[in-house]
Amino acid sequence: MKCRVNLYVTILATTLLLAACGGQPQKRQESVANLVFTNGRVYTVDEDRSWAQAVAISDGKIVYVGNAAGVQELVTRNTRVVDLQGKMLLPSFQDVHSHLAPGGVSYSDCPVYDLESKEAVLNEIKKCADENPTAEIIRGTGWTIDQFDGGHPPQKELLDAIDSTRPLVFGDADGHAFWVNTAAFETYGITRDTEDPPGGKIEHNPETGELWGTLHEETGMKLITSQWPAYSDDDISQGILYAQDHYHSLGITALQDAMVKLEGRTETRSLPAYKALNEQGKLKLRISLALLWDAEKGMDQIQAFKKARRETSRGRLRVDMVKFWADGVVETHTAMMLEPYTDKPESRGLMMIPRDQLMQAVPLADAEGFQIHIHAIGDATVRYGLDAIEAAWQANGRRDARHHINHVQFVHPDDLSRFQELGVGASFEPYWAYEDEYITRFTLPRVGPERIRWSYPIGSIQRTGATVAFSSDWTVSSANPLLGIETAVTRVDPLSNTGQPFLPEERIGLTEAIAAYTINAAYLNAIDDMTGSVEVGKYADLIVIDRNLFEIPIQEVSDARVLLTLLEGEVMYGSLGDL
């Protein structure tokens, strides 16, 4: 508690000092404004982290940042003037790792997110099955391992009791496992004798050897997704539009969709839908698509990636990133660790992409000018990712590539400084960095007390000078940046505000947390020259929040609400008249 109070006092003192410095230089461009915000607390997130009172916008770009008196020179009878009455104005938030298309589509299937118990999940699945009696398959997403007895993956018999006549296929919220019924195994030809695919796992009953009911990781789930009914381009387009509205309501205008496939039957085959929406003018987000590297294919797939980049990158849609889904998750012992799991000493985890292939493919993608995006949970995978990027620099020469490693749940102390040394971004989901049941029941027993110390080392990496940016991994967890900001500063559950801070030495300040969702995220999204801060010449991608985050107790940050979201000065969420 003492640390938390002292942190708040420091933030408040800094805010009051900035507020007192009313003589900041004004910034303007010769222009007439069509929209002006005045009498606000404008936190610019510029290099000096300066504050202002007013912002003027013309033709979608910022033409003035300064005090309320100076902006009057840009006001004409045709200018819309909005009095913020002390509300906070910020650059809009950005997300460097999300699953926009599949997340949106999942809400048109049978979503079982955020339910309190196994019983609630089963009731929702039964409801979906009953309401769709003629559907060929019932599929959905959102269960979590902590909802089931003993923390074991759920069994097929639970779904068999609901419907044994057709496949029921339900993905977990993390995107690393399928829970299926017997009919699904039979329909898609999976038996107790089916071998585990490379990088995947078919769960078996340890006593009988019978199929348990879960398939783990991309190659395991692909045993079904390669055969199930395909999602149409229209299905995916509608999902994107649903998710786009959700993101706007949270103040987000730019993101990376972290898994886009060029072929297949899942909702991740989203490139045609994105392309069509962009051409139709319906894409109201700045989106970078991360094309998924397929470990089962050779190096020739880079040619298809180059073709997709050439044919699809236009305007707000950027297609020049390659995603390497390199390992799994700790809960199922599929994250790759440097040392064996504490509770399963015969295993160090799984690599979805063999290390040798990673070391070859990353330099190849870098040589073709692609940005690298690596999923890495275990400390071994983080090291291998850093090794692969270092190999790319050695082979191709160093460039302004904005490569980054995402999740970064465990980092060996020897590797902390390598992010800064190699110019590699570290992107975290800060909302995961508190001591919840996943940590106490599924992480600590797996890795032990010594390794848990290096879990989500946000502060340690930030202090090396490396670029730290934030993300949500939506729909794995909430996309709300305010939840992530509060958690990054407190390392406590932002909803209950109870419990001791989880590794308090890894906390960062409010200034740094906001930057991680704005200018730093814009840097990893390769659009920091046009967005990410409130500066003259940049696009008016802005948000208004109902309170100044620097003037409230840090535990109330997640209670704040986004009132208005602008993209290039156009209202995406909220109303100018309601401020």
N, C-alpha and C positions, 0 to 999 in steps of 0.2 A: 504493500500500500504506500509506503514511504517513497519508493521509486516512482510509482505512478503519479503521486502528488507533485513530486519535484519535476517530473517531465512536463506535467501540465503547466506548472508555474513558469518553466523556461519558455514553453511555447507562447504563453500569454504575454510574457514580458517582451518577447521578440515582436509579437504582433503590435503591442502598444507602441514600441519604438518605431516600427515601420509606419504606423498611422500618424505618428508625430512628425514624420519627415514629409511634410506636404509640399516641399519645394522640388519634388522630383522633376526632371526635365520632361517636357511634353514631347510627344511623338506624333507627327501628322504627315499626311500626304496631301498635296493640293487636290482637292476634290470637293464635291457636294455629297453629303451623306443622305442615304435613303432611310437609314435606321440608326438611332442613337440610343444608347443606354447611359443613364447618368445617375448620380447619387448612389452609386453602388460600392461594394467592397470588391474591387477587381484584383484578383490575384493572377498575375500575368504568367507565372512560371517561366519567365525569360531568364537569361543567364544570371542576372542579378537578383532574381526572385523578387522583383519589385511589385509595388501595389499602385493602383490608380483608382480614379473615381468614375471615369467615363470612357466609353468605347464608341467609335463611329464606324459604320459599315456602308460601303458603296459597291454595288454590283457583286456582292458575295464576298468581298474582301475587307479586311480591317484597314481603315485609312487614318485612324486617330486612336491613341491611347494616352490618357493624361488626366488632368483635373476637370472638374465640372464647368469651370468658367471658360477654359480654352475650347471646349467642344462646341460652344455656341456659334463660333465662326463658320461651322459646317452645316448649321441648321437653316433650312429654308421652310417655306410654307408647305412643301411637299415631303418634308422629313417626318417620319414617325419617331416621336420621342417617348421613351419608356423610362419612367422614374422607378428605379429599383428599390428605393426606400430602405437602403442599407443592406439589401440582400447580396449574396456572394455570387460573383461571376467568375467563371473559370474557363480554360480551354476544355473542350469536351474530352471525355475519357476514351481510352483505347484499350484493346485487349489483344495480347500477342499469342494467345493459344485458346481457341474455342472450337466448337463443332457446330457451326451455325446451321448448315443444311440438315445434317442428321438430327440435330436437336429439335429443329422446327418440325421435321417430319414425324418425330417420335410422339408429338402431341396430337397427331391425327391417327395414330395407332391406338394402343392401349397403355397410356402412361401410368406408371405406378410409383412415381417419384414422391419422396418426402412423406411416406406413410409410416405410421408409428410402430407397426408390428407385422409379424408374419401373417397373422389372421387378416389384417387390413389389406395386405397385398393379395392374399388368396381371394378375399371377397371381391376386390376390384377386378381380378382376372376372371372370376366367375361371372361377374356382371357383364364384362366385355364379351365373353363367350355366349352368354344368353342373348345379348342384344344383336349378335351377328351369327345367327344359326346356319346360314348358308355359306359363310366365308370359308375359303379353302384352307386358310391358316389364321390363327390368332397370334399376333406378335406384339410385343411391347418392350418397354425399357424402364428401369428405375429401381429395381430391388437392390438391397445392400446386404452384405454378408452378416452384419451384426444383427439382422432381423431373424436369423435362423438359429436353431438349437445348437448350443456349443460352439457357435461360430463356424460350423461346417458348411460347405456349399450346399444349397438346397437339393433335395432328391426328386427324382422323376415321379415318384408315387404321389406327391402332393399335387402335381398337375394332372396325373392320371385320374385322380378322384374328381376333378372338375370336368374333364373331357378326354376320353380315351379314343375317340373316333377320328381325330384330325390333329395335325401338328400344333402344339402350343410352344412358342419360342420366345423367351423373355431375356433380354440383355440386362446385365447389371448396370448400375449408374456409372461405374467407372469405365465401361466399354471394354472390359477385359474378359468377360465370361458370358456364356449363354446357359440358361436353365431351360431344359426341354422335357417334354413328356415322352413316353414310350412310343407313341405314334410318330413323333418326329424322328426318333432313331430309326424306326422301321421304314418310314417314307424315304429317308435320305440315305439308307443303306449303311448305317453305322451299327456295328455289332461289338460284342465284348472282345472280339479278335482283331478289330481295326487297330492298326498301329498308330501311336501318337505321331502327328505330322511334325516336321522340323520346326522347332520354336513354339510348339503348342502342346496341349495336354488334354487327354480324355480322362475324366475322373472315373475311377472304379471303386466299388465297395471293397475295402481292404480285406474283408473276411471271405467274401464269396467270389470276387472277381467280376461280378455283374456290373453293368453300366450304372453309374450313380445318378446321373442326371445333369451334369454340367460339362461344358467344353470350355477350355481356357485359351485365351490369346487369339490373335488374328487367324493363324493357320488352323487352329482348332475350330473356331467359329465358321471358317470358310468351308468346312465339310458340309455345312448346311446352306450358307449364303450363296454358294456357287450353284445351288439347285432350286432354291425357293423362288416364289413368284417375284418377278422383278418390279421395283418401283419405277414408275413412269417419270418422264421429264416434268409433267404437270404436277405429279405428287411432290416432287422435289422443289419445284418453283413455289408452290403454295407453302411448303415448309419454310423456305427461305424468307418469304414475305411475312409469315407469322413471327419468325424469330427476329426479323428486322424491326418490327414494331416493338417487340419486347426489349431489344437493345436500346432503341431510341428512348423508351420510358426510363431507362437507367442512366441516360446521359452518354451513351456510347455511340460514336460515329465512325470508328475505324477498328479493324480487327484482322486477325489471321484465322481463316478456316484451316484447321491443322491436319485435315486428312481428306484429300480429294483424289479419287481414283479415276482413271481414264476409261475403265471398263468394269464390267461386273453387274450384279443384280441388286446391290444395296443402295441405300440412300446417299452413300458417299460418292456415287458416280454422278457428281453434281456439276461438272464443268459445262455441259450443254445448258442446264437451267440457269446458271450464273451468266453465261454468255447471252442468252436470250433476254433475261431481265435487264442486263446492262444495255443491250441494243434498244430495248423498248423504253429506256429511261426510267425504269422502275427500281433500279438498284440505288438506294439512298444511303449507302454505307461505302466507305473506302475499304476495300477488301483485298487482302493478299491471300492467294490460294496456295497451299502447300501440297504439291503433288506427291503421293505416297510411293516411296520406293518399295518394290516388290522383291522380297528376298528370293523368291522362286524363279525370277527372271534374271537374265544376264545384264551386262553393261549396255547392251543395245537399247534398253528401254529409255536411255537418255535422249535418243533421237525422237521418240514420241513426246517427251517432255519439251523438247525444243520446238516441235511443231505446235504443241498446245500453247506455248508462250507466244509464238509468232502469230497465231491465229486468234488469240483470245484477249491478250492484254490490251485494254483500251480504257481511257478515262479513269474512272474510279476502281476499275478491276485490274489487279496486277497478278500475273501468273508467272512468277520467276523464282519459285522456292521449291526445294525438294525436302520432303519430310522422311526422316529415318526413324521408324518406330523400333527402337533398338532392344528394349527389354519389357518386362511385365510390371507386376506390383508386388509389394512385400507381403500383403495379406495371403496370397496364394503361393508364396515362395517362388515367384517367377521373375522378380527383380533380380538383376545380376549383381552379386556382391563379391568383393575382393576376398573375403573369408567366408567359410561356411555359415549357414544359418545356425543360430544358437539352439533352436528347438528341432532342427533337422540337419544334423552335422554331415549327412551324406550329400547335401546339396548346396550349391552356391547360387542357384537360380537358372534362368534361361535367357539366351540371347535370341531375340526375334530375327536379328540379322547377325550372322556370324561375324566375329571380330575381323577376320581376314577380309571379308567382303566389305565391311564398313571402311576399312583402311584403304581399299581400292576405290570404292564408289564415291566417297566424299571428295577426294581430290579430283575425280572425273567430273562430278557435278560442279565443283568450284571452277574447274578449268573452262567450263561452258558458261560461266557467268551466273550460275544459280546461287541464291542464298540458301544456306544450310539450316535446317530446323531438326534438332535431334531430341526425341523422347528418351529421357534417361532418369530412372528412379534410383537404381542401385549405385553404390560408389564405384563399382567396377565399370558400369556403363558410362558414368560421367567421365571417368578416366579415359575409357576407350574413345569416347566422343571427342575429348580434348586432343587425344593422340591423333585422331583422324584429321582434325582441322589443322593441327601442327604439320601433319604430313602434306596437307594441301598447300600450306604456305611454302613448305620446302620444295614442293614440286612445281608450283605455279607462280610463286612470288606473292607477296602480301598485297592485299587490296582492301578497299573500303567495302567489304562484303556484307557486314551486319549479321554474320553467322551467330546462331544462339542455341543454347541447350535449355530445354524446358523441363519442368518439374523439379529436378535437382534436389530430390528428397534427401539423399545421403551423399556427402562429399568427404573423401579422405582429406585430413588436414594438409597433406603434402600437395593437394591439387587446388586448394583455395585460391592461391595467388595466380594460378595459370590462366584463369579467365581474363584477368587484366593484362597479363603478359602476352597472351595470344590475341587480345582484342575480341574475345568471345563474350557475347551477352549471356547473362544468367537470368532466365525468366521463371518466376515462381508463381504458384497459386497461393497467395498469402493467407487466404481464408482457411487453408488447411493447417496453418502453423499454430495450433493450440492443442492442449491435451484433452482430446475427445476420446470416445471409446475406441476409435480406430487406433489411436496411439497406445492406449493402455492395454487393450485386449489383443490387438493384431500386429502391432509394430514392436513394442518393447519386448514381448516374449520371443519374437523372431530374431531380433538383433542383439538384445542384451543391453545392459546399462552403459557400457563404454561407447558403443557405436551410436546409441540414441543421442548422444551429445552433439553429433554432427548432422542432426535432422533439420532440414530447411534452414541452412546457415545464411539467412538473408543479410544479417548485420555483418557477419565476417566477410562475405564477398563484397558487400557494398563498401566496407572500409578499405578494401584493397584498391579502390578506384575503378573497378569494373562497372560496366553498365548493367544495372539491375532494373528489369521491367516486370510488370505484373500482368496476370491473366486469370481466367476463371476455370478453363477446361469445361465450360458449360456444354452439356447438361450434367456433367459429373457433380458440379456444385453450383451454387447461385452465381449468376453473372454480375451481381450488384457490386460495383467497385467500392462503395462505402463500407460494406462488410469487410472487404479485403484491406482497406486502408486502416480501419480501426484495429483489426487483428495484427497487422504488421507492426503497429505501434505498441500494442499491449501484450500480444501473444496470449490472449485470454479469449474465451468464447464471447463474441460480440453480442450474442443474443441474450445470454444469461448474466454476463459479467461476473461469473463466479469462478472459483478455483485459482490456483497459483499460476503466474505466468510460465509458459512452457519455454524453457531455455531463455530467460529474460535477457541474457547477454546478446541474443540475436535480434532484439528489438531495434527498430530504426525510428527516426523522428517523423513527425507529420509532414514536414517539408519534403523529405525524401520519399515518403509513401505516395504523396500526391504526384511527385515527379515521375514515379514508376508507372503510374497509370496515365500520364500525359506525355511530357516531352521525351522521356526515356522510351516509352512504348512507341511513340512516333518515330524515334530513331531506329528501333528494330523493325518497325513497319516500313522503313525507308521513305517516310514522308515528313520528316522533321523540318524540311525546308519550306513546307506549306501549311503544316498544322502542328498541334502539340503545345503551343504557347499563344498568348494574346499579344501579338506584335504586328506593327504596321507592315502590310504587304502579304501577310498570311491570310488564308481563308478564314472566314468567320464561322469556324466550327466551335461553338461555344455552348456552355450550359449555365443556367441560373439555379442556385440551390437556396433553400428557404432560410438558411442560417450560415453564419461565418464559421467554418470548421475550426478556425484558430481561436475563436472566442467562446467555445463551449468545452466542457469536460470531455476528454478524449473518449470516454465511455458512451457519449451521446452521438458520436459521429455517424454510427450506423442508423440512428433514428432520423437523420436529416433526409430531406426529400428533394429530388430533382424536379423543378417546376417547369423548366423550359429546356429544350434541346434544339440547337440550330445546326444545320449543315449548309455551309456557304450562305449564311444569312437567312436560309429558308427554315421555317418552323417545321420540325419533325415530330415534336411532342410538346404538349402544353399549348398555352395561348398567351400572346403578348398582352391581351386585355385583362388577363387574370393575375398579373404580377402585382 
